[in-house]
C-alpha cells in the first residue's frame, strides 16, 4: 500500500496543520508549499513553527513590551 501524502497548511495566524494532499483545503487555510509523508511534514512543522502563539498574540505582546 502506498504511503499517504500530506501537505502543510498555514492560516492567517501562522498556525500550521497537516492535511491530506488532494483533499479540499478548508476555508481560512492555504498550502505552505511543503508536501511529503506525514513524518516529513511533521519534521518540517517542528523546524519552522517554533513559537506556538498565534501571530496576533505575538504582535500584541511585542507592542506591550515595547511601550
VMD Tcl script that draws the C-alpha trace (Angstrom):
set ca {
  {0.00 0.00 0.00}
  {1.35 3.43 -0.94}
  {2.10 5.87 1.81}
  {-0.33 8.78 2.14}
  {0.96 12.17 1.03}
  {0.29 15.24 3.14}
  {0.74 18.96 2.78}
  {1.39 21.61 5.41}
  {-1.32 24.25 5.70}
  {-0.98 27.67 7.30}
  {-3.64 30.16 8.36}
  {-3.62 33.93 8.87}
  {-2.48 33.43 12.47}
  {0.56 31.50 11.16}
  {-0.66 28.29 12.78}
  {0.08 25.11 10.86}
  {-1.73 21.86 10.21}
  {-1.13 18.67 8.25}
  {-3.71 17.91 5.59}
  {-4.05 15.04 3.11}
  {-2.85 16.11 -0.33}
  {-5.70 16.18 -2.82}
  {-8.36 16.85 -0.22}
  {-10.06 20.27 -0.42}
  {-8.27 22.81 1.76}
  {-10.62 24.21 4.45}
  {-11.64 27.86 4.41}
  {-9.13 30.09 6.19}
  {-6.18 27.85 5.37}
  {-3.74 27.74 2.44}
  {-0.92 25.46 1.42}
  {2.51 26.46 2.68}
  {4.13 24.51 -0.16}
  {5.56 21.59 1.82}
  {4.37 18.13 0.77}
  {5.52 14.66 1.72}
  {4.92 11.82 4.13}
  {3.23 12.58 7.42}
  {6.59 12.36 9.19}
  {8.33 14.64 6.67}
  {5.61 17.24 7.11}
  {5.73 16.93 10.92}
  {9.51 17.35 10.87}
  {9.11 20.48 8.72}
  {6.50 21.93 11.09}
  {8.75 21.20 14.08}
  {11.52 23.16 12.34}
  {9.58 26.23 11.21}
  {6.86 26.61 13.86}
  {8.96 27.34 16.91}
  {6.58 29.82 18.59}
  {3.16 28.24 19.00}
  {1.43 31.51 19.90}
  {-0.94 32.90 17.27}
  {0.51 35.79 15.26}
  {-1.99 38.30 16.74}
  {-0.89 37.41 20.29}
  {2.82 37.67 19.40}
  {2.21 41.10 17.87}
  {0.15 42.28 20.86}
  {2.79 41.07 23.32}
  {5.52 42.76 21.26}
  {3.70 46.10 21.49}
  {3.09 45.63 25.24}
  {6.79 45.05 25.97}
  {7.94 47.90 23.71}
  {5.83 50.53 25.38}
}
mol new
graphics top color blue
foreach p $ca { graphics top sphere $p radius 0.5 }
foreach p [lrange $ca 0 end-1] q [lrange $ca 1 end] { graphics top cylinder $p $q radius 0.2 }
display resetview
